[in-house]
Amino acid sequence: MYTNTRFADLLKGLPRPVFDKQVRELDADKHCKGFKSWDQMIALIYAQIACASSLREIETGFNSQKIHHYHLGTRCIRR
């Protein structure tokens, strides 16, 4: 049985279609090659919740739950 993660529940306050619309209007992903605005937003929210103090800590902590990345609409992050 699948249940939403607490992180996914938190993201319900930020609807993906609204976020994507703003990104398109501002052309924010124009020169992005791999790390899109949504991926960055997810990483920043995770860093705040986890009180991460370094990029390595964000990368290690976030990537430890790879099975949930699909449901968050993102993928593994790399430094």
VEXPAMAR-53968 format. One line per field, with one value per atom (N, C-alpha, C, O): residue number from 1; z, x, y; atom name. Coordinates in nm, 4 decimals, always signed. Example, Ala and Ser with C-alpha at 12.3 -4.5 7.8 and 13.67 -1.06 7.14 Angstrom:
<pators>
pos <- 1/1/1/1/2/2/2/2;
up <- +0.7800/+0.7800/+0.7800/+0.8465/+0.7080/+0.7140/+0.7870/+0.8039;
east <- +1.3190/+1.2300/+1.3200/+1.4236/+1.2850/+1.3670/+1.2900/+1.3409;
north <- -0.5690/-0.4500/-0.3300/-0.3319/-0.2250/-0.1060/+0.0030/+0.1138;
site <- N/CA/C/O/N/CA/C/O;
</pators>
This chain:
<pators>
pos <- 1/1/1/1/2/2/2/2/3/3/3/3/4/4/4/4/5/5/5/5/6/6/6/6/7/7/7/7/8/8/8/8/9/9/9/9/10/10/10/10/11/11/11/11/12/12/12/12/13/13/13/13/14/14/14/14/15/15/15/15/16/16/16/16/17/17/17/17/18/18/18/18/19/19/19/19/20/20/20/20/21/21/21/21/22/22/22/22/23/23/23/23/24/24/24/24/25/25/25/25/26/26/26/26/27/27/27/27/28/28/28/28/29/29/29/29/30/30/30/30/31/31/31/31/32/32/32/32/33/33/33/33/34/34/34/34/35/35/35/35/36/36/36/36/37/37/37/37/38/38/38/38/39/39/39/39/40/40/40/40/41/41/41/41/42/42/42/42/43/43/43/43/44/44/44/44/45/45/45/45/46/46/46/46/47/47/47/47/48/48/48/48/49/49/49/49/50/50/50/50/51/51/51/51/52/52/52/52/53/53/53/53/54/54/54/54/55/55/55/55/56/56/56/56/57/57/57/57/58/58/58/58/59/59/59/59/60/60/60/60/61/61/61/61/62/62/62/62/63/63/63/63/64/64/64/64/65/65/65/65/66/66/66/66/67/67/67/67/68/68/68/68/69/69/69/69/70/70/70/70/71/71/71/71/72/72/72/72/73/73/73/73/74/74/74/74/75/75/75/75/76/76/76/76/77/77/77/77/78/78/78/78/79/79/79/79;
up <- +0.0000/+0.0000/+0.0000/+0.0782/-0.0875/-0.0981/-0.0095/-0.0067/+0.0623/+0.1385/+0.1066/+0.0822/+0.1068/+0.0795/+0.1900/+0.3070/+0.1521/+0.2512/+0.3125/+0.2571/+0.4235/+0.4856/+0.3954/+0.3904/+0.3251/+0.2336/+0.1205/+0.0832/+0.0663/-0.0391/+0.0144/-0.0556/+0.1381/+0.1994/+0.2124/+0.1926/+0.2451/+0.2562/+0.1205/+0.1125/+0.0153/-0.1185/-0.1759/-0.2785/-0.1124/-0.1591/-0.1527/-0.2252/-0.0667/-0.0568/-0.1730/-0.1886/-0.2540/-0.3709/-0.4933/-0.5315/-0.5549/-0.6689/-0.7853/-0.8256/-0.8375/-0.9468/-1.0708/-1.1308/-1.1124/-1.2319/-1.2154/-1.3103/-1.0972/-1.0716/-1.0787/-1.1372/-1.0192/-1.0220/-1.1658/-1.2069/-1.2420/-1.3814/-1.4664/-1.5554/-1.4396/-1.5139/-1.4895/-1.5831/-1.3651/-1.3329/-1.3984/-1.4477/-1.3987/-1.4617/-1.6110/-1.6668/-1.6756/-1.8189/-1.8460/-1.9384/-1.7657/-1.7868/-1.7707/-1.8444/-1.6749/-1.6493/-1.7301/-1.7266/-1.8031/-1.8833/-1.7966/-1.8367/-1.6779/-1.5781/-1.6133/-1.5695/-1.6907/-1.7265/-1.8654/-1.9254/-1.9159/-2.0532/-2.0807/-2.1821/-1.9947/-2.0187/-1.9301/-1.9194/-1.8672/-1.7806/-1.8649/-1.9647/-1.8231/-1.8953/-1.8206/-1.8827/-1.6912/-1.6174/-1.4875/-1.4528/-1.4161/-1.2847/-1.3014/-1.3010/-1.3160/-1.3439/-1.2174/-1.1066/-1.2358/-1.1243/-1.0198/-0.8999/-1.0647/-0.9691/-0.8840/-0.7631/-0.9461/-0.8719/-0.7676/-0.6551/-0.8061/-0.7128/-0.5975/-0.4824/-0.6275/-0.5226/-0.4234/-0.3022/-0.4744/-0.3875/-0.2997/-0.1800/-0.3594/-0.2838/-0.1756/-0.0644/-0.2073/-0.1086/+0.0064/+0.1223/-0.0256/+0.0800/+0.1685/+0.2911/+0.1052/+0.1830/+0.2743/+0.3909/+0.2211/+0.3000/+0.4220/+0.5296/+0.4059/+0.5187/+0.6245/+0.7441/+0.5799/+0.6742/+0.7480/+0.8683/+0.6744/+0.7325/+0.8062/+0.8668/+0.8017/+0.8618/+0.8090/+0.8840/+0.6807/+0.6176/+0.6098/+0.5791/+0.6378/+0.6401/+0.5257/+0.5159/+0.4393/+0.3271/+0.2083/+0.2234/+0.0913/-0.0286/-0.0186/-0.0624/+0.0388/+0.0541/+0.1446/+0.1181/+0.2491/+0.3406/+0.2716/+0.2930/+0.1893/+0.1131/+0.0162/+0.0085/-0.0574/-0.1571/-0.0925/-0.1392/+0.0126/+0.0789/+0.1406/+0.1240/+0.2109/+0.2765/+0.1785/+0.1944/+0.0776/-0.0201/-0.1020/-0.1275/-0.1427/-0.2262/-0.1482/-0.2085/-0.0168/+0.0621/+0.0470/+0.0817/-0.0035/-0.0241/-0.1723/-0.2107/-0.2544/-0.4001/-0.4477/-0.5503/-0.3756/-0.4220/-0.4206/-0.4879/-0.3461/-0.3382/-0.4393/-0.4525/-0.5098/-0.6043/-0.7159/-0.7602/-0.7616/-0.8685/-0.8253/-0.9027/-0.7037/-0.6546/-0.6289/-0.6270/-0.6095/-0.5906/-0.7235/-0.7282/-0.8304/-0.9619/-0.9840/-1.0598/-0.9194/-0.9323/-0.9445/-0.9514/-0.9471/-0.9536/-0.8567/-0.7851/-0.8546/-0.7647/-0.7953/-0.9098/-0.6907/-0.7106/-0.6976/-0.6250/-0.7687/-0.7656/-0.7414/-0.7811/-0.6753/-0.6538/-0.7839/-0.7880;
east <- +0.0834/+0.0000/+0.0883/+0.1828/+0.0566/+0.1337/+0.0731/-0.0485/+0.1592/+0.1161/+0.2104/+0.3292/+0.1574/+0.2395/+0.3413/+0.3143/+0.4574/+0.5575/+0.5194/+0.4373/+0.5776/+0.5518/+0.6009/+0.5422/+0.7089/+0.7637/+0.6648/+0.6448/+0.6034/+0.5029/+0.3814/+0.3229/+0.3435/+0.2316/+0.2638/+0.1767/+0.3869/+0.4293/+0.4228/+0.3864/+0.4580/+0.4591/+0.3198/+0.3057/+0.2180/+0.0812/+0.0472/-0.0404/+0.1158/+0.0945/+0.1553/+0.1298/+0.2351/+0.2982/+0.2612/+0.3362/+0.1466/+0.1025/+0.2010/+0.2443/+0.2350/+0.3327/+0.2882/+0.3716/+0.1616/+0.1221/+0.1413/+0.1795/+0.1153/+0.1346/+0.2832/+0.3216/+0.3655/+0.5102/+0.5616/+0.6390/+0.5182/+0.5620/+0.5178/+0.5910/+0.3996/+0.3507/+0.4417/+0.4754/+0.4809/+0.5704/+0.7073/+0.7662/+0.7569/+0.8866/+0.8797/+0.9716/+0.7705/+0.7547/+0.7440/+0.8073/+0.6642/+0.6451/+0.7760/+0.8023/+0.8571/+0.9838/+1.0997/+1.2113/+1.0716/+1.1738/+1.2941/+1.4094/+1.2643/+1.3678/+1.4554/+1.5702/+1.4039/+1.4816/+1.5439/+1.5809/+1.5555/+1.6015/+1.7378/+1.7542/+1.8330/+1.9685/+2.0043/+2.1215/+1.9054/+1.9308/+1.9595/+1.8924/+2.0594/+2.0933/+2.0506/+2.0327/+2.0339/+1.9974/+1.9251/+1.8315/+1.9660/+1.9094/+1.8043/+1.8364/+1.6795/+1.5701/+1.5251/+1.5676/+1.4400/+1.3908/+1.3178/+1.3335/+1.2381/+1.1648/+1.2618/+1.2425/+1.3653/+1.4651/+1.5341/+1.5590/+1.5643/+1.6292/+1.5359/+1.5791/+1.4088/+1.3124/+1.2994/+1.2973/+1.2908/+1.2801/+1.4046/+1.3941/+1.5221/+1.6473/+1.6552/+1.7004/+1.6118/+1.6161/+1.5185/+1.5510/+1.3999/+1.3029/+1.3561/+1.3465/+1.4121/+1.4702/+1.5820/+1.5900/+1.6677/+1.7798/+1.7303/+1.7892/+1.6229/+1.5675/+1.5100/+1.5329/+1.4361/+1.3739/+1.4794/+1.4682/+1.5821/+1.6857/+1.7934/+1.8829/+1.7856/+1.8892/+2.0273/+2.1248/+2.0342/+2.1605/+2.2534/+2.2105/+2.3798/+2.4756/+2.5764/+2.6631/+2.5662/+2.6597/+2.5921/+2.4907/+2.6494/+2.5959/+2.6053/+2.5155/+2.7138/+2.7304/+2.6216/+2.5697/+2.5882/+2.4838/+2.3470/+2.2678/+2.3198/+2.1947/+2.1904/+2.0906/+2.2983/+2.3056/+2.2884/+2.2083/+2.3617/+2.3574/+2.2205/+2.1643/+2.1683/+2.0390/+1.9245/+1.8400/+1.9216/+1.8125/+1.8178/+1.7142/+1.9360/+1.9498/+1.9336/+1.9270/+1.9273/+1.9089/+1.7678/+1.7440/+1.6759/+1.5373/+1.5012/+1.4023/+1.5804/+1.5636/+1.4270/+1.3774/+1.3665/+1.2390/+1.1268/+1.0254/+1.1431/+1.0391/+1.0587/+0.9712/+1.1691/+1.1956/+1.0927/+1.0537/+1.0487/+0.9492/+0.8216/+0.7635/+0.7791/+0.6548/+0.6688/+0.5691/+0.7904/+0.8143/+0.8340/+0.8368/+0.8476/+0.8681/+1.0103/+1.0339/+1.1039/+1.2443/+1.3294/+1.2768/+1.4589/+1.5514/+1.6659/+1.6662/+1.7618/+1.8761/+1.9485/+1.9543/+2.0028/+2.0792/+2.2277/+2.2681/+2.3072/+2.4525/+2.5165/+2.4634/+2.6316/+2.7052/+2.7645/+2.8308;
north <- -0.1180/+0.0000/+0.1250/+0.1355/+0.2180/+0.3413/+0.4495/+0.4686/+0.5194/+0.6365/+0.7513/+0.7304/+0.8708/+0.9884/+1.0099/+0.9829/+1.0584/+1.0946/+1.2290/+1.3021/+1.2602/+1.3909/+1.5034/+1.6115/+1.4758/+1.5752/+1.6039/+1.7195/+1.4998/+1.5174/+1.5918/+1.6745/+1.5626/+1.6349/+1.7832/+1.8680/+1.8141/+1.9533/+2.0237/+2.1410/+1.9520/+2.0109/+2.0336/+2.1003/+1.9800/+2.0044/+2.1530/+2.2002/+2.2259/+2.3700/+2.4471/+2.5665/+2.3800/+2.4409/+2.3571/+2.2672/+2.3858/+2.3044/+2.3113/+2.4193/+2.1963/+2.1881/+2.2659/+2.3337/+2.2598/+2.3363/+2.4875/+2.5560/+2.5383/+2.6813/+2.7156/+2.8169/+2.6312/+2.6516/+2.6476/+2.7340/+2.5470/+2.5336/+2.6523/+2.6956/+2.7044/+2.8209/+2.9414/+3.0139/+2.9626/+3.0738/+3.0560/+3.1523/+2.9338/+2.9053/+2.9359/+2.9957/+2.8946/+2.9226/+3.0722/+3.1232/+3.1429/+3.2866/+3.3634/+3.4585/+3.3222/+3.3909/+3.3332/+3.3851/+3.2248/+3.1565/+3.1188/+3.1349/+3.0687/+3.0408/+2.9208/+2.9137/+2.8277/+2.7087/+2.7200/+2.6190/+2.8404/+2.8615/+2.7975/+2.7296/+2.8174/+2.7672/+2.6479/+2.6119/+2.5873/+2.4712/+2.3483/+2.3219/+2.2746/+2.1524/+2.0274/+1.9226/+2.0348/+1.9145/+1.9416/+1.8696/+2.0424/+2.0719/+2.1809/+2.2997/+2.1401/+2.2324/+2.3054/+2.2725/+2.4032/+2.4847/+2.4014/+2.4244/+2.3048/+2.2211/+2.1391/+2.1263/+2.0840/+2.0067/+2.0942/+2.0507/+2.2172/+2.3086/+2.3442/+2.3505/+2.3673/+2.4001/+2.2847/+2.3065/+2.1633/+2.0458/+2.0336/+2.0072/+2.0529/+2.0429/+2.1503/+2.1231/+2.2716/+2.3800/+2.3565/+2.3824/+2.3078/+2.2777/+2.1651/+2.1716/+2.0622/+1.9525/+2.0037/+1.9651/+2.0902/+2.1430/+2.2197/+2.2100/+2.2953/+2.3703/+2.2764/+2.2947/+2.1770/+2.0830/+2.0013/+1.9776/+1.9585/+1.8730/+1.9524/+1.8935/+2.0846/+2.1704/+2.1331/+2.1288/+2.1065/+2.0677/+2.1881/+2.2993/+2.1646/+2.2749/+2.2696/+2.3564/+2.1689/+2.1606/+2.0927/+2.0245/+2.1124/+2.0477/+1.8959/+1.8240/+1.8488/+1.7040/+1.6458/+1.5374/+1.7169/+1.6712/+1.6689/+1.5772/+1.7694/+1.7720/+1.6552/+1.5835/+1.6365/+1.5289/+1.3916/+1.3106/+1.3657/+1.2354/+1.2085/+1.1003/+1.3061/+1.2878/+1.2722/+1.1842/+1.3571/+1.3518/+1.2234/+1.1620/+1.1830/+1.0637/+0.9336/+0.8265/+0.9407/+0.8189/+0.7618/+0.6461/+0.8405/+0.7960/+0.7999/+0.8622/+0.7342/+0.7395/+0.6908/+0.7374/+0.5991/+0.5437/+0.6474/+0.6289/+0.7547/+0.8573/+0.9698/+1.0553/+0.9720/+1.0804/+1.0843/+1.1924/+0.9692/+0.9646/+1.0366/+1.1127/+1.0128/+1.0718/+1.2218/+1.2940/+1.2682/+1.4114/+1.4830/+1.6059/+1.4072/+1.4671/+1.5139/+1.6080/+1.4500/+1.4879/+1.3624/+1.2513/+1.3801/+1.2666/+1.2923/+1.3925/+1.2028/+1.2191/+1.3500/+1.3949/+1.4091/+1.5318/+1.5011/+1.4103/+1.5780/+1.5619/+1.6974/+1.8012/+1.6944/+1.8190/+1.8654/+1.9690;
site <- N/CA/C/O/N/CA/C/O/N/CA/C/O/N/CA/C/O/N/CA/C/O/N/CA/C/O/N/CA/C/O/N/CA/C/O/N/CA/C/O/N/CA/C/O/N/CA/C/O/N/CA/C/O/N/CA/C/O/N/CA/C/O/N/CA/C/O/N/CA/C/O/N/CA/C/O/N/CA/C/O/N/CA/C/O/N/CA/C/O/N/CA/C/O/N/CA/C/O/N/CA/C/O/N/CA/C/O/N/CA/C/O/N/CA/C/O/N/CA/C/O/N/CA/C/O/N/CA/C/O/N/CA/C/O/N/CA/C/O/N/CA/C/O/N/CA/C/O/N/CA/C/O/N/CA/C/O/N/CA/C/O/N/CA/C/O/N/CA/C/O/N/CA/C/O/N/CA/C/O/N/CA/C/O/N/CA/C/O/N/CA/C/O/N/CA/C/O/N/CA/C/O/N/CA/C/O/N/CA/C/O/N/CA/C/O/N/CA/C/O/N/CA/C/O/N/CA/C/O/N/CA/C/O/N/CA/C/O/N/CA/C/O/N/CA/C/O/N/CA/C/O/N/CA/C/O/N/CA/C/O/N/CA/C/O/N/CA/C/O/N/CA/C/O/N/CA/C/O/N/CA/C/O/N/CA/C/O/N/CA/C/O/N/CA/C/O/N/CA/C/O/N/CA/C/O/N/CA/C/O/N/CA/C/O/N/CA/C/O/N/CA/C/O/N/CA/C/O/N/CA/C/O/N/CA/C/O/N/CA/C/O/N/CA/C/O/N/CA/C/O/N/CA/C/O;
</pators>
